[in-house]
């Protein structure tokens, strides 16, 4: 695994103030996630609770293919990763690295 991909995957689980980066999960078409106990993740609802864990459904999942309104080209890959960690809406904007 190259460093960029490893860093990108690392961005999935942390974002400002929440337990999951819902923008990236929406962009990657993640429909369901599992946890050992119920957690509060914006845009996700518990659909299958058990005594061993819960399955939560993404109510904002994007389709497999979609168009965005704009493309933002950033100076480097780190800037793209930083954008993914912020309040990122993949249904509106795509980010790319120019370097």
Buried (B, 14 or more C-beta within 10 A) or exposed (E): EEEEEEBBEEBBEEBEEBBBBBBBBBBEEBEEBEBEEEBEBEBBEEEEEEEEEBBBBBEBBBEEEEEBEEEEEBEEBEBBBBBBBEEBEBBEBBBEBEE
